[in-house]
Amino acid sequence: MAGFQVTTEVAVKADTGGKLRLVRSGSKLTGLFHNGSMFVPLGNTTVLTNAARFVLVVGSNYAGGGAVHVAFDNFKVNATTTCPPQLRH
């Protein structure tokens, strides 16, 4: 499966809140972020159409920046069938 790489938009957030949306329609997966008034596309890729698995990885390539700390909360899945996540540390 192709990897999802964001190359067309940068979402800069100085606060601790934000909204990320991942939408799969058929074989197209689109990532969007909320800019305060609407969802703005980050990028898209082609994916397999069988059961979806999302792995959320966050980082920074800014050489002068500090460590990146992220928490995903209020996570919601709109689907007909879901499996609970397995936490790993």
Secondary structure, DSSP 4 states (H G I P E B T S, - for coil): -------S------SS---EEEEEETTEEEEEEE-SSSEEEEEEEE--SSS-----------TT---------S----SS---------
